[in-house]
Amino acid sequence: MQNAIDVSVERDEEGALATVKVAVGSETTEHRVRVTDEDLERYGSSDARDLVRRSFEFLLEREPASSILPEFGISEIERYFPEYPSVIKTA
């Protein structure tokens, strides 16, 4: 089943706050993800929107959208998936 991932990003003093809507079949989930400028540098990205989209593709390969936290910082993914940094840098 194809996942539709819609990411919108707002910049603020802490970096970026992304709102992510994931549609899987008739079910939609919404998530808010904090991305700091340090996160962008750490994960080898210059675009928060692209990093968040690729991160959700990574997460959805490993768990259903309904299991993804509703609100989190992008670096928290590593706590659950230690391979995240190496995978996301090469994606």
LUMMI-188285 format. One record per residue (C-alpha): residue in three letters; x, y, z. Coordinates in nm, 2 decimals. Layout:
# LUMMI-188285
[r 'ala'; [X; Y; Z]]
...
***
This chain:
# LUMMI-188285
[r 'met'; [0.00; 0.00; 0.00]]
[r 'gln'; [0.13; 0.34; -0.10]]
[r 'asn'; [0.18; 0.60; 0.18]]
[r 'ala'; [0.12; 0.97; 0.11]]
[r 'ile'; [0.34; 1.19; 0.31]]
[r 'asp'; [0.27; 1.56; 0.32]]
[r 'val'; [0.52; 1.79; 0.49]]
[r 'ser'; [0.49; 2.16; 0.56]]
[r 'val'; [0.76; 2.35; 0.75]]
[r 'glu'; [0.76; 2.67; 0.95]]
[r 'arg'; [1.09; 2.83; 1.05]]
[r 'asp'; [1.13; 2.99; 1.39]]
[r 'glu'; [1.41; 3.08; 1.63]]
[r 'glu'; [1.48; 2.72; 1.72]]
[r 'gly'; [1.51; 2.59; 1.36]]
[r 'ala'; [1.21; 2.44; 1.19]]
[r 'leu'; [0.88; 2.29; 1.30]]
[r 'ala'; [0.73; 2.04; 1.05]]
[r 'thr'; [0.37; 1.93; 1.03]]
[r 'val'; [0.35; 1.59; 0.87]]
[r 'lys'; [0.03; 1.42; 0.75]]
[r 'val'; [0.06; 1.06; 0.66]]
[r 'ala'; [-0.23; 0.89; 0.47]]
[r 'val'; [-0.23; 0.52; 0.45]]
[r 'gly'; [-0.55; 0.39; 0.28]]
[r 'ser'; [-0.84; 0.57; 0.45]]
[r 'glu'; [-0.64; 0.64; 0.77]]
[r 'thr'; [-0.45; 0.97; 0.82]]
[r 'thr'; [-0.22; 1.06; 1.11]]
[r 'glu'; [-0.07; 1.40; 1.19]]
[r 'his'; [0.27; 1.46; 1.35]]
[r 'arg'; [0.48; 1.76; 1.45]]
[r 'val'; [0.86; 1.73; 1.42]]
[r 'arg'; [1.12; 1.97; 1.55]]
[r 'val'; [1.43; 2.00; 1.34]]
[r 'thr'; [1.72; 2.22; 1.46]]
[r 'asp'; [1.99; 2.37; 1.25]]
[r 'glu'; [2.23; 2.13; 1.43]]
[r 'asp'; [2.01; 1.83; 1.32]]
[r 'leu'; [2.04; 1.94; 0.96]]
[r 'glu'; [2.41; 1.95; 0.99]]
[r 'arg'; [2.43; 1.62; 1.18]]
[r 'tyr'; [2.22; 1.43; 0.92]]
[r 'gly'; [2.39; 1.59; 0.62]]
[r 'ser'; [2.09; 1.79; 0.49]]
[r 'ser'; [2.03; 2.15; 0.41]]
[r 'asp'; [1.65; 2.12; 0.37]]
[r 'ala'; [1.43; 2.04; 0.67]]
[r 'arg'; [1.13; 1.95; 0.46]]
[r 'asp'; [1.33; 1.69; 0.26]]
[r 'leu'; [1.49; 1.55; 0.58]]
[r 'val'; [1.16; 1.51; 0.75]]
[r 'arg'; [1.00; 1.34; 0.44]]
[r 'arg'; [1.29; 1.10; 0.41]]
[r 'ser'; [1.28; 1.03; 0.78]]
[r 'phe'; [0.91; 0.94; 0.76]]
[r 'glu'; [0.98; 0.71; 0.47]]
[r 'phe'; [1.24; 0.55; 0.70]]
[r 'leu'; [1.00; 0.52; 0.99]]
[r 'leu'; [0.71; 0.38; 0.77]]
[r 'glu'; [0.94; 0.10; 0.65]]
[r 'arg'; [0.97; -0.01; 1.02]]
[r 'glu'; [0.64; 0.07; 1.18]]
[r 'pro'; [0.28; 0.17; 1.10]]
[r 'ala'; [0.20; 0.54; 1.09]]
[r 'ser'; [-0.02; 0.50; 1.40]]
[r 'ser'; [0.28; 0.40; 1.60]]
[r 'ile'; [0.48; 0.71; 1.52]]
[r 'leu'; [0.49; 0.96; 1.80]]
[r 'pro'; [0.25; 1.26; 1.74]]
[r 'glu'; [0.52; 1.51; 1.84]]
[r 'phe'; [0.90; 1.46; 1.86]]
[r 'gly'; [1.24; 1.60; 1.78]]
[r 'ile'; [1.40; 1.44; 1.47]]
[r 'ser'; [1.70; 1.32; 1.67]]
[r 'glu'; [1.47; 1.11; 1.89]]
[r 'ile'; [1.44; 0.86; 1.60]]
[r 'glu'; [1.79; 0.74; 1.70]]
[r 'arg'; [1.67; 0.62; 2.04]]
[r 'tyr'; [1.44; 0.37; 1.87]]
[r 'phe'; [1.64; 0.30; 1.56]]
[r 'pro'; [2.01; 0.33; 1.61]]
[r 'glu'; [2.08; 0.28; 1.24]]
[r 'tyr'; [1.89; 0.60; 1.15]]
[r 'pro'; [2.19; 0.84; 1.12]]
[r 'ser'; [2.38; 0.62; 0.88]]
[r 'val'; [2.08; 0.53; 0.67]]
[r 'ile'; [1.94; 0.89; 0.65]]
[r 'lys'; [2.28; 1.03; 0.55]]
[r 'thr'; [2.30; 0.80; 0.25]]
[r 'ala'; [1.93; 0.82; 0.15]]
***
